[in-house]
């Protein structure tokens, strides 16, 4: 069967079926067995309206591929109105060497940035919004879907306005902008999140998802609206840039005329028009013909891909979704990432495996265990401080205190583990500490303490990294530092 898009639906007011074929609708004699198999699988696994559930037989995992990460080859600017804010905005997509996708509010003092990741999702109502402190960006799913479809891992999205422009309501112009700009490879392997077992997620509002293993990203979706132009629609996508461009990108967002007044009273849909939204009333579509018979479910698939892009990894798995929503999509993405982070390095990582990645040895190996690890983002390690440490013989006799510089060294070693995970050949690399800033020691560390250090990635560019580290004992801060380190050949 072709690896291209397999999305062919019949649509009625109450029911419809997915008929999978390479390029044409399935013949009538083949439809019923396909429909029965689909219904049986869906009814046995999807329970709309159930409590939020996440369960796996085996967790998802993080890994790397031989293919390289990509960024934009140049910059491209788009302008338009925000569908919810109603405000005019200018959006420029530009290259970045690392750091994932970041939104930069160029219209605000200091040009604050918001990482496009799940930790910064602040709203899911009628779109996905990101925020950091008081700074927010609304409706990011269309531009994120286009970047994901084109395989862009790192980019800076400079935005002058509170919301990404809705343009014509589809993903098409964003994807065209990426294509016109082009992409270039970076010297880093693609980060992959692979589903290794069955996982389910559902929300009280009726969105539900079942995820199973697959060699690539496949998305199947079902929507159900009590409207003659929509009804119940099904669709499925084998994700490639070309299938997304041809079958998903043109599909526009949609809404109901009867809901407009209530939405605007809540501060939403301020920029909605017949030029950027498929608007439906009791009689049908107000603004001309549809681009696809099942344009509505196709757009929902595009929104799901845009929300999954906030994982920051290339997803490998088959997602079957019933009544997908932004709220449900974000819950799904968080569940996938949570399981992957938990198992990505078979945590905890003990000292024998730590020595495979760090050149330090006793008595200068100061990381006993890694208990949390989020690739390219953060690491949590610990050091059990015992009276047998050699430095206690002279620091100080009768009053043993762990030297402050060794507390910072322990943080730096944990940061080194985080950096070594980012290079394809860590056995041939070594990390050198380059500078320290904002170093503070708050409390002494003594024998019997368990020193826990948390190190997060601040910036990574051309093998030079900025890290932020804190050390804690019993949850209380004992030391902190901003560190800069470089990766060099051994």
Secondary structure, DSSP 8 states (H G I E B T S, - for coil): --SS----B--BSS---B---SSS---HHHHHHHHHHHHHHHHHH--TT-----EESS--EEEEEEEEEEEESS-EEEEEE-TTT--EEEEEEEE-SSSSEEEEETTSTT--EEE-SGGGEEE-TTS-EEEETTEEEB--HHHHHHHHHTT--BEEEEEESSB---TTSSSHHHHHHHHHH-EEEEEEEEEEEE--S-EEEE-TTS-EEEEE--SSEEEEEEEEESSTTTEEEEEEEE--HHHIIIIITT---EEEGGGHHHHHHTT--TT--TTTSEEEETTEESSS--SSTTHHHHHHHHHHHHHHGGG-SEEEEEEEEES--HHHHHHHHHHHHHHHHHHTTTSSEEHHHHTTT----TTS----EEEEEETTTEEEEEEE--TT-GGGGTS-TTS----HHHHHHHHHHHHHHHHHTTSTTGGGEEEEEEEEEEEEE-S---TT-EEEEEEEEEEEETTEEEEEEEEEETTEEEEEEEEEEEEEE-
